[in-house]
Amino acid sequence: MERFGFIIHPLDLSDLARKFPFSNRIPDSVLEKIVRYLPQVKASHITGLMSSLGSEAEGWLVGCTLTSKQMMTLPTEVVLKQIIDACKKAENLGAKIIGLGAYTSIVGDGGITIAKHLDIPITTGNSYTVATAIEAVKLAADKLGLSIKDSNLAIIGATGSIGKACTKMLAPEAENLTLVARNELKLKEFATDLQKKNYTKELKWSTDINNSLLEADIIVTVSSAVDSIIDVGNLKPGSIVCDVARPRDVAKQVSGVRDDILVIEGGLVEVPGSLELNFNLGLPDQTVYACMAETMILALEGKYENYTIGKEVSLEKVKEIQCLAKKHGFKLAGLRYLEKEVSEKRFREVKKAVFST
């Protein structure tokens, strides 16, 4: 039996109710102070994971109680200590490899410092997140009759680890590419590097998110923003938005307001076996985020090594984990948004908008 751990944390204070129902009765101002000092907790024992080849794995979800906002605003050393403590708890439970979920993979140096404090390896899961995001974008484009080559493609959060890898994977196929990020210096450096390597015919870059969306046909958004950053009014009719970020970059209200755009979640994976998370992550049965799936895949493969860590995602590892996923029976969980499968009616509505613009 292979064993793994996965670190989770509340995206906001309301998420705490999934483990601590009483938290709903505590004022946010008080609760925010409490969670900063709560010990790390075993959220659940994961069972039923079985590779299509027959190997089995069990795991543990371990909760770090800091919210996304706290992880981005508290001193880095304070946040890292909490994450390391959570990893050590998973290690003590029997995990042989640990995955870092949500903002725990973003804080600091992308897991390098965390790995140095542990006796077992870790991964951020970013390699498989990139692989599934690209697969989802291509599937959505195909269903709408769009081609990457002939579309205006925008990557939001392009200078982050996932954003860079998504850009490098898609750029050779895209003739019109716009990179968007907050840090102008990093953005210019990345764009210049891509231009030198002739990745794409037309390359633009901007720190103005909303202005960059006006002409975009396909948008991949992978920012590390705490709140939604995309203004629905700036989206082009018939466009595709693949939202890989957690918390989401696209407000939940978008699909209700605009029936002429297709919003999909990147990085949702259907796993083999009869998985029991024994914890409500707000996902359908047998479905997990790609970052967690990467941890599961490495465990089933017995590949206990620091895999995806640091601020760069290796394209070789993206391709490798994609092959390992297929080998063990993991696959993209269709095209979904807000935990629901995108309906054929929505595809028809968006496709109509594509060919009427």
N, C-alpha and C positions, 0 to 999 in steps of 0.2 A: 504493500500500500504506500503510494507516494503521498507527500504532505506539503501543504503550502499555507501561507497566511496572506491576508490582504488588509491593508489599512484604509479605513474609511473615516469620514468626518462629516458633521452637518454642514451643508452648504449655507444654511442660515439657521436662525434659532428655532424656527418652526419645525425643522427636521428632527430636533431632539425628541419630539413626542413619539417617534417610532420606537425608541428604546425606553424613554422616560415619559409616560403619559402625563404625569403630574406637572411637567414643565409648562404645559399650556396655562396653568393657573398662576404662574410667576411672571411679574412684569419683566419686559425685555431688558430694561436697564439693570435689574437685579440679576437676571439669568445670565447676562453677558459676563458679569463679574464672577459668578459661581463657576461657569464652565471653564474659565481660565485655570482653575485650580483643581478641577476634578481629576481623579486618577484615570488612567486609560482602562477601557473595559472590553471584555470579550463580548462581542455583540451576538455572535452565533457560531454554531458548528455546521460546516457545509458537508453534506454527504451526497452520495449517488452519482458522482462524476465518474464516467467510464469512457475511455477511449474506444473508438470503433475497432481498435486492434486488441482490446481486451484489458489493457492496464487500467487500474483504478487509482483514484486520489481522493483524499479528504482535506478539508481546510478549515480555517477559522477567520471570521471577520473580526477585526479588532478596531475599536473605535477610539480615535483621538477626538476630544470633545470641542476643540477650537473650531469656530466657524470660518468660512472663506475670508470674510472681512478681517477677522482677527489674525489669520495667517498672513495676510498681506500688510497689516499695520503694526503688529507687535514686533519687538526686536527679533531678528532672525535667530539668534541663539536661544531665545525662549521657545520659539516655535519648533526649532530643530530638536531641542531636548524632549519636548512632548512627543514628537514623531518617533524619535529613537526609543523612548520608553515604550511606545505602542509596539514597535518592531520587536523589542526584547520580550514583550509579553507573548507575541506570536511565536517567537523562538522558543520560549519556555513551554508553550502549549504543544510543541512538536513540529512546527513548520521547518521545512528544509530550504524554502525560498520564500521571499516576501515581495508582494506587489504594492506599490504606492499609488493610492487612488486620489483623484481630484487634485486639490491644491498641495497635498503632501509631496507630490512629484515636482512641484514648481518651486517651492521654497528653497532658497540657497542655491546650490550648484547642481541641481537635478539628481540628487541622491548620492553623489560621490562622498560627501562628508558622512552621511548616514551609514553608508556601507562600511566605512572605516571603523565604526563603533559596534559592528555586529560580527558574529561568528558564522553567519550564513549569508548567502548572496541575496541581492534585491534586483528588482526591475521596475521601471516606471510604467511599462506597458505601452510606451509611445510608438514602438515599431508596429505593433499590430493595430493600434489606433490609426496610424497613417494608412496601412494597407486596407483596412475596412472603409475608411473615409473615401479613398480613391475608388474602391469598388462600388460604393454607394453612388458616388457622383456619376460614374460612367453608366451605371444601370439606370439612374434617373434620366440622364441625358438621352439614352437610347430609347426609353419609353416615350419621351416627348419628341423624338425625331431631331434632336440637336446633336451636333458634333463638337467635340472639344476644339478641333482645328478651326472651325468657322465661327466659334462663339467668342464673345468678350468675357474673359475669365478674370475674376478678382479673388485674391487671397487676403483675408483680413487676419492680422496677427502673423504676418509673413516672416517676421524675424525671430519668432519663438521656435522651439525645437520641432514641434509638430508642423508649424507653418512652413518652416524651411524645407522640411522633407516633402510635404505635400507639393510645394512649389517645384522642387527638383523632379518629382515624379510626373507632374502634369505639364511642366514647361516645354519639354520636347514635342508635345502634341499640340500646344497652344500657340497660335500665331499672334494673338492679342492678349497680353497679360498685364494686369495691374496689381502691384504689391501695395498693401496698406498696413501701416503700423504706427505706433505713437512716437517711437524714438527715431527722429529724422536721420541722425548719424548712422545708426545701425542699418536703417532702411537703405540709405544711399550706398553703403558699403556692400550690402547684399545684392542690390540691383546692379551695381558696377561689376561685381564678380560674375553674375549671371550673363551680363552683356559680353564680358571678355570671353566666356566659354560658348557664346552663341547658342544659348539655350532656346531662345525664341525670337521670332522676327520683330515683333513690336512689344517693347517693354516700357511700362510707365510705373511710377511709384508716387505715393502721396500719404500724407498724415491726415488728410481730410476724408474720413470714412464715408460720410453721407454723400459727398460730391462724387466719390469714386463708384458709388452704387448705381448712379443714374443710367449708365449705359451697359452695366454688367448683365450678361445672360446667365452666367453660372458663378455662384459665390460660394467659396469655402471659408467659413469663419471659425477661427481657432484661437481667439484672444484669451487672455487670462483676466479679463475685466470681471469685477464683482457683480455688476448689474448689466442688464440688456443694453446693447449699444447700437442696435440697428433701428433706424427710423423707417417704419413700414411704408411711409409715404414716398420714400426715395427708391423703392424697389421697382424695377422695370416689369411691366406686364409680361407674363410668360417666363419669368426667370426662375431659376433653381437656387435655393439656399441650402447648403449642407452645413448644419450647425454641429460642430464637433465639440464646442466649448461646454464646460460645466463650471459654474452656472451657465445657462444658455445665453448666447449673444442675441438671439431673436426672442422678443417678448412672446409670452404664451398667447396673447391676443391676436397675433398676426394672422393665423389661419382663419380666425373668425371674421376678420376685417377684410382680408383680401382673398378672394377665391380664384384670382388669376395668377397666383404664384405658388410654387411648390417648395415647401419647407420640409426637409428631411433631417433626421438625426444621424450623424456619422458615428460609427463605432459601436453599434449594437450587434451582438453575436449570439447565435443559437448554439448551445453546447450539447455534446453527446451524453448519453446516459439518462438517468432519471434524477436530475439535479434537485436538491433541496437546500436552498440558501438559509432557510429558517430565519429569515430577516426580510422585512419589506423594503426593497430598494425602489419600489414604484415601477418595476419592470414586469413584463409578461413571464409566465413560467418558462423555464429552460433558456432564459435570456439573461445575458450579463453585458456589461460594458467591455469593450475590446481590451482595455488595460487590465481588467481582471482576467479576461480570457487568456491573455498572454502569459500571465502567471500560472494559470491552470495548464496551459499547453507545455510550458517548460517543466512543470512538475510531472506530467504524464510522460514526457520524453526522458525524464531523469536528467535533464540538462540543468544541473544546479551550479550556476555561475552568474556573476553580475552581468546582466544582459543588456538592457537599454538604460544606461545611466549617463549623466552629464547633459550638456546643453545642445548636443548634436545627435541626430538620429541617423545611423548608418543605413544607406539604401540597401546594402547587402543584407543587413539584418531584417529590414522590412520584407525583402523577398524570401529570406530564410524562414521567418516566422509564418509567412503566408503558406509556405510549403508544409511546415510542421502542422499548421492548423488543419489543412486539407487532409494530411496523413491521419490525424486523430479524430476527424469528423466534426470539426468546428466549421461554421459557415455564417455568412452575413444573414441577419435576421430580417430579411426583406427590406422594404423601405417604410420607415415608421416616423411618426412625429407625435410628441406628447403621449408616448406609450401606446399609441394606436397605429395599426397598419394603415398606410395611405390608401384611400379607396380608389377604385377605378373611375368613379365619378369625378374625383379631384383631378386625376390625370387627364380626363377628357376636357375639363374646364380649363386647365392650364395649357393643354396642347392647343386648344382653340385660341387662347390669348397669344400663343407663340406665333401662329400663322396669320393673326389679324393685325400684328404690329409691323 
